[in-house]
C-alpha cells in the first residue's frame, strides 16, 4: 500500500502517578495534570504538540478510570472527547498500548501508530515532527518497531539505554535494551555510544500484534479476548483484572529482534524528576529556579537550587546549593538534585506507612 495512503495515529499515554515529583505530584493529581514551563498542563502541551504531527481525529488519549474526569475536561478543549480510551485499571504500558491498538485495529487495521508518554518536554517541534514522520516511514517499510534514541548528556539511572547495532540507511538495528542501569554501568554504555530510550515507539498494528504473539503468548491471548469483548465493559474489566503487569520495554523491546532506532534531532527531556525540571527552568543570577514565578524567595550565598513555595510563604536560602526545595501546604521535600530520582523510594516509604500514606494516595 502506498505510504501516503497509510494513516498515522498517536497514542498519548497518561496513566502514571509521577511519584518522583512528589509532593506536587500525588495519586489524585499526578504530574501530567500539573503545569511546568507553561501555563498549560504537561498533558495539554503534549496534545498541542501532537496536533502538529497528525490530524486531530487521529490522536487518542490513553489512561485509566482514576483520571477519566480530568481527561474528559481537557479533551473538550482539543475536540478529543470521542478519542479517549479509558482502561478499567492501571496495568502498565504493555497492556495500555495493546488495548488501544486493539481498538484502532477495528477502525483502521493498516494504521501506523506512534505512542509516547504525556510527560515529555520537547523543543524543536519541527524536528520532532520530521523524526516521527521518518519513524512512520521506517515502521511501514521495514515491518519493525521503531524507537527514538536520545544522545545522553551524562549517566542517568532513571532512563533505559539502547545499544545500537548495524546502521541501515538512516536507522539502526537495535542490538540491546538495558533497563535503568546504575550510574557506573550507564557511563560505560555512553562510552560505547549507547542512547537513552525515549519511550517513543512507532509500529504498524500488525507488527505489534505479531510481536506479542511471538514473544508474549499470554498477552496475545489477552488481545484476542479484548478483540472479542470490546463492546462489553464488564468483560474488559475482568480481562484486565486477570492480566499481568508489564512495561512495554519488558514485554517487547528487550526481547524483540524487530527493534530499530533513529536518533532524535530535537531537544528532549523526560519530566520525571526534579533535576529534569531544574535543568529546563529559567534561572536567576544565582542560577536558582522557581517553579512558580510568584514564589517569595530570598537567598544569600546559595545557588543551583529549585524552589517551589506555598501561598504567601517566604522561603529563605542561606549557604546551600544543588537542592530541590518543594513546599506545599501539607508536605515539604528537601532533596539533593543529583538524588532526585530517589524520591520514588521516599514515596514507597510514604505509601507503606499507615500514618503517612495519605500524603501521596490522598483520602479515600
Secondary structure, DSSP 8 states (H G I E B T S, - for coil): --GGGS-EEEEEE-----GGGTTT-BTTB-GGGS-SSSSS-HHHHHHHHHTTTS-GGGEEEEEEGGGHHHHHHHHHHTT-GGGEEEESS--HHHHHHHHHHHHHHHH-TT-EEEEEETTEEE--HHHHHHHHHHHHHHHHHH--EEEEEE--SS--TTS-EEEEEEEETTEEEEEEEE-S--HHHHHHHHHTT-EEEEEEEEEEHHHHHHHHHHH-HHHHHHHHHHHHTTT-HHHHHHHHHTS----HIIIIITT-S-EEEEE--S-EEE--SHHHHHHTS---TTS-EESSTT-EEEEES-BS-EEE--TT-EEEEES-BSEEEEE-SS-EEEEEGGGGGGHHHHHHHHHH-TTTTHHHH---
